[in-house]
Amino acid sequence: MIRTSQQPISVAILAGGQSKRMGADKALLRLPPDDKPLLQIAIEAVRPISDDVFVVSRPRPEYGRF
């Protein structure tokens, strides 16, 4: 989806929760076919509509690479 409006847009990706049922951090879960973390897939999905993308979560050093 390409935006045609000239208004800037920000995108917040919510990466909260304790992942109790999953047993592991869902944002870092690697998915086929590219074996990328779910958080990276989400960021790449919204990049075409905004350069202002941020992750909302509790402090997580593991998210620093994103």
N, C-alpha and C positions, 0 to 999 in steps of 0.2 A: 504494500500500500504506500503510495507516494502522496505526500501532502501537497496540496496546491495553494493553501493559504500562506500568507507571509508572516503570520503570527508565530513567534517561537513557542515551542512546546517542550516541557520537561517530562521525563518518564521515571516513575518510581517503581522499582521491582521489589516486592515484599519477600523477604527471605527469613521470616521469623518462625517461631515455633520450636518445640523441643524434639520433634521427630521421634516421639516415644513409640508410636506404633511401627514406624519404619525401622527403628533401631540404629539409624545412621543419619547424618545430615543430608537431607534431600537435595539441598542446593549443590552439594559436592558429588552427588550420585552421578556416575558416568553412564551415559546412554549410547547405545548403538545407533547408527552404524559407525559414527566417527569417534566414539569413546570420549566425548566431551562432557564436562560437568553440566548439569541442568542449568545452573546459574549462567554459565557462559552461553548456552543455547538461548536463554531468555534475553541476555544482553544483545547478542547478535541479531535476534529477531526484531528488536526495537530500534537498532541503530539507523535503519533507513529513514525513520521519521523524526529522530532527534539526536543531537550531539550531546544533550544534557541528560544523561542517564545516570541514575544513582540507585544504590541498593540500601534498603531499609532493613536493618537487623540489629540484634544486640551486638556488642563488640566481638568480632571474630577475626583474629589474625589471619585465618585461612582465606578470608575473602579479600585480603589486601592485593592479591595478584589480579583481581578483576577490576 
